[in-house]
Amino acid sequence: QVQLVESGGGLVQPGGSLRLSCAVSGSIFSISTMGWYRQAPGKERELVATITSGSTTNYADSVKGRFTISRGYAGNAVYLQMNTLKPEDTAVYYCKDMMYPEVWGQGTLVTVSS
């Protein structure tokens, strides 16, 4: 059974940084494309970034140049380094194993506010 556990969210001022982590278990992590989604209050869930098993990355235009997705094979983990945060980045962030579209973690809340 695939499990995704996100952590690292919190309250940060505009211009600040946060690093989100996601622990992955139960999947064939080494061949999975992993991603981060986010859902802001009153908005649809949106894809923020993806990383393939070969570490090819893609980003939404809204975060390009500010966010970096990475993966750690030793511990089956996925990370999202978020820099120069803006109030519009406020959302619940979810990691995703793209091989299991129906499986979601509990998410981690990021609030960007002064």
Backbone as numpy.savetxt, mean C-alpha at the origin, in Angstrom:
# Nx Ny Nz CAx CAy CAz Cx Cy Cz
-4.81 -20.37 3.30 -5.66 -19.18 3.30 -4.77 -17.93 3.30
-5.03 -17.03 2.34 -4.23 -15.83 2.22 -4.62 -14.82 3.30
-3.62 -14.26 3.94 -3.87 -13.20 4.93 -2.94 -12.02 4.64
-3.50 -10.83 4.79 -2.77 -9.59 4.55 -2.97 -8.71 5.78
-1.87 -8.29 6.39 -1.95 -7.47 7.61 -1.14 -6.20 7.39
-1.86 -5.08 7.28 -1.23 -3.79 7.05 -0.92 -3.09 8.38
0.13 -2.28 8.36 0.50 -1.49 9.55 1.28 -0.27 9.11
1.47 0.66 10.05 2.31 1.82 9.79 1.57 3.12 9.56
0.25 3.08 9.54 -0.50 4.31 9.34 -0.45 5.21 10.57
-0.99 6.41 10.41 -1.01 7.34 11.53 -1.32 8.74 11.06
-1.13 9.68 11.97 -1.36 11.09 11.69 -0.02 11.75 11.36
0.02 12.46 10.25 1.24 13.13 9.83 0.89 14.49 9.25
1.80 15.44 9.41 1.56 16.77 8.86 1.83 16.79 7.37
1.20 17.71 6.65 1.50 17.85 5.22 3.01 18.04 4.99
3.52 17.35 3.98 4.94 17.38 3.71 5.72 16.29 4.41
5.08 15.59 5.32 5.74 14.53 6.08 5.80 13.21 5.33
6.32 12.21 6.03 6.51 10.88 5.43 5.98 9.79 6.35
5.58 8.69 5.74 5.20 7.48 6.46 5.63 6.28 5.65
5.88 5.17 6.33 6.18 3.92 5.65 5.19 2.87 6.10
4.41 2.39 5.14 3.44 1.34 5.42 4.06 -0.02 5.16
3.64 -1.00 5.96 4.11 -2.37 5.79 2.91 -3.29 5.66
3.12 -4.40 4.96 2.08 -5.41 4.82 2.73 -6.78 4.94
2.29 -7.55 5.92 2.75 -8.92 6.09 1.81 -9.84 5.33
2.38 -10.70 4.48 1.61 -11.57 3.61 1.85 -13.02 3.99
0.78 -13.78 4.15 0.93 -15.21 4.42 -0.09 -15.98 3.62
0.24 -17.24 3.34 -0.70 -18.13 2.67 -0.74 -18.04 1.16
0.08 -17.18 0.57 0.08 -17.07 -0.88 1.43 -17.49 -1.44
1.48 -17.65 -2.74 2.76 -17.93 -3.40 3.40 -16.57 -3.68
3.90 -15.98 -2.60 4.33 -14.58 -2.64 5.36 -14.33 -3.73
6.23 -15.29 -3.97 7.36 -15.06 -4.87 6.92 -14.81 -6.31
5.72 -15.25 -6.67 5.27 -15.05 -8.05 4.10 -14.08 -8.14
3.66 -13.56 -7.01 2.50 -12.68 -7.02 2.87 -11.25 -7.36
2.00 -10.60 -8.12 2.05 -9.15 -8.23 1.31 -8.59 -7.02
1.96 -7.66 -6.34 1.38 -7.06 -5.14 1.04 -5.60 -5.40
0.07 -5.10 -4.65 -0.33 -3.72 -4.85 -0.77 -3.06 -3.56
-0.86 -1.74 -3.62 -1.47 -0.95 -2.55 -2.65 -0.19 -3.15
-3.78 -0.26 -2.45 -4.96 0.52 -2.78 -5.21 1.50 -1.63
-6.05 2.48 -1.91 -6.51 3.35 -0.84 -7.96 3.75 -1.08
-8.63 4.06 0.03 -10.01 4.51 -0.06 -10.20 5.69 0.88
-10.47 6.84 0.28 -10.72 8.05 1.04 -12.19 8.12 1.41
-12.54 8.86 2.45 -13.94 8.96 2.87 -14.83 9.42 1.72
-15.89 8.67 1.48 -16.85 9.03 0.45 -16.39 8.79 -0.97
-15.25 8.12 -1.15 -14.73 7.88 -2.50 -14.56 6.40 -2.77
-14.40 6.09 -4.06 -14.15 4.71 -4.47 -12.73 4.30 -4.08
-12.53 3.01 -3.88 -11.19 2.49 -3.65 -10.39 2.63 -4.93
-9.15 3.11 -4.81 -8.33 3.30 -6.00 -6.97 2.61 -5.85
-6.44 2.19 -6.99 -5.13 1.54 -7.01 -4.04 2.61 -6.95
-3.11 2.44 -6.03 -2.06 3.43 -5.84 -0.76 3.00 -6.51
-0.38 1.73 -6.31 0.90 1.26 -6.83 0.89 -0.26 -6.92
1.67 -0.79 -7.86 1.85 -2.24 -7.97 3.32 -2.56 -8.16
3.67 -3.81 -7.80 5.01 -4.31 -8.02 4.91 -5.78 -8.40
5.57 -6.13 -9.51 5.53 -7.51 -9.97 6.55 -8.37 -9.23
6.54 -9.66 -9.53 7.52 -10.56 -8.92 8.93 -10.20 -9.35
9.06 -9.56 -10.50 10.36 -9.11 -10.98 10.70 -7.69 -10.57
9.86 -7.13 -9.67 10.06 -5.79 -9.11 9.84 -4.65 -10.10
9.06 -4.90 -11.14 8.61 -3.80 -11.99 7.49 -3.07 -11.27
7.57 -1.75 -11.22 6.59 -0.97 -10.47 5.77 -0.06 -11.36
4.56 0.23 -10.90 3.69 1.21 -11.55 2.98 2.01 -10.49
2.70 3.27 -10.82 2.09 4.17 -9.85 0.95 4.97 -10.46
-0.02 5.29 -9.62 -1.04 6.24 -10.04 -0.39 7.60 -10.24
-0.91 8.37 -11.19 -0.32 9.69 -11.47 -0.29 10.57 -10.22
-1.27 10.41 -9.37 -1.40 11.27 -8.20 -0.29 11.06 -7.17
0.41 9.93 -7.24 1.46 9.64 -6.24 2.83 9.48 -6.87
2.90 9.52 -8.19 4.17 9.30 -8.88 5.20 10.32 -8.43
6.39 9.83 -8.11 7.46 10.72 -7.65 7.46 10.95 -6.15
6.38 10.55 -5.48 6.29 10.75 -4.03 6.25 9.43 -3.26
5.63 8.41 -3.86 5.48 7.11 -3.20 6.41 6.09 -3.87
6.89 5.14 -3.07 7.71 4.05 -3.59 7.23 2.73 -3.00
6.89 1.79 -3.88 6.50 0.46 -3.45 7.70 -0.47 -3.54
7.83 -1.37 -2.58 8.92 -2.34 -2.60 8.44 -3.62 -1.95
9.24 -4.68 -2.11 8.86 -5.95 -1.51 10.07 -6.61 -0.90
9.85 -7.33 0.20 10.91 -8.05 0.89 10.61 -9.52 0.85
11.39 -10.27 0.13 11.10 -11.69 -0.04 11.41 -12.50 1.20
12.36 -12.08 1.98 12.74 -12.86 3.17 11.56 -13.03 4.12
10.79 -11.96 4.30 9.68 -12.02 5.23 8.33 -11.94 4.59
8.26 -12.11 3.27 6.99 -11.99 2.55 6.26 -10.70 2.94
6.87 -9.58 2.65 6.30 -8.30 3.02 6.31 -7.34 1.84
5.39 -6.41 1.89 5.30 -5.34 0.90 5.29 -4.01 1.64
5.96 -3.03 1.07 6.09 -1.74 1.74 5.62 -0.62 0.81
5.20 0.47 1.42 4.88 1.68 0.66 5.50 2.86 1.40
6.56 3.40 0.83 7.18 4.60 1.38 6.48 5.80 0.80
5.93 6.64 1.66 5.14 7.79 1.22 5.82 9.06 1.70
6.24 9.87 0.75 6.92 11.13 1.06 6.09 12.31 0.56
6.41 13.47 1.05 5.73 14.71 0.66 4.22 14.52 0.69
3.73 14.03 1.79 2.31 13.72 1.91 1.45 14.97 1.85
0.27 14.80 1.26 -0.69 15.88 1.08 -2.00 15.53 1.79
-2.80 16.50 2.14 -4.09 16.19 2.77 -4.94 15.23 1.93
-4.84 15.32 0.62 -5.63 14.45 -0.25 -5.13 13.01 -0.25
-4.02 12.73 0.41 -3.56 11.35 0.58 -4.25 10.66 1.76
-5.03 11.41 2.51 -5.75 10.83 3.64 -6.70 9.74 3.16
-6.56 8.55 3.72 -7.35 7.39 3.29 -6.98 6.19 4.14
-7.78 5.15 4.00 -7.39 3.84 4.51 -6.63 3.14 3.39
-5.45 2.64 3.71 -4.59 1.99 2.73 -4.62 0.48 2.93
-4.76 -0.23 1.80 -4.85 -1.69 1.81 -3.78 -2.27 0.90
-3.12 -3.33 1.33 -2.26 -4.04 0.39 -3.06 -5.17 -0.25
-2.57 -5.68 -1.36 -3.34 -6.62 -2.18 -2.41 -7.59 -2.87
-2.77 -8.85 -2.79 -2.15 -9.87 -3.63 -3.06 -10.03 -4.84
-2.59 -9.65 -6.00 -3.43 -9.61 -7.20 -3.92 -10.98 -7.64
-3.33 -12.04 -7.12 -3.81 -13.38 -7.46 -5.09 -13.73 -6.71
-5.43 -12.94 -5.68 -6.60 -13.23 -4.84 -7.47 -11.98 -4.75
-8.25 -11.71 -5.78 -9.02 -10.46 -5.84 -10.05 -10.30 -4.74
-10.47 -11.40 -4.13 -11.52 -11.30 -3.12 -10.97 -11.10 -1.72
-9.65 -11.16 -1.55 -9.06 -11.10 -0.21 -8.54 -9.71 0.08
-8.99 -9.14 1.19 -8.55 -7.82 1.64 -8.15 -7.90 3.11
-7.16 -7.10 3.47 -6.81 -6.96 4.88 -7.71 -5.93 5.54
-7.36 -5.58 6.79 -8.17 -4.63 7.52 -7.82 -3.18 7.17
-6.70 -2.99 6.53 -6.27 -1.65 6.14 -5.59 -0.91 7.27
-4.93 0.18 6.91 -4.30 1.05 7.91 -4.61 2.50 7.53
-5.04 3.28 8.52 -5.50 4.64 8.27 -4.34 5.62 8.25
-4.29 6.40 7.19 -3.32 7.49 7.06 -4.09 8.80 7.05
-3.74 9.67 7.97 -4.37 10.99 8.04 -3.30 12.05 7.90
-3.46 12.89 6.88 -2.51 13.97 6.64 -3.22 15.29 6.96
-2.78 15.90 8.05 -3.46 17.10 8.52 -2.52 17.89 9.42
-2.69 19.20 9.40 -1.92 20.06 10.29 -2.72 20.35 11.56
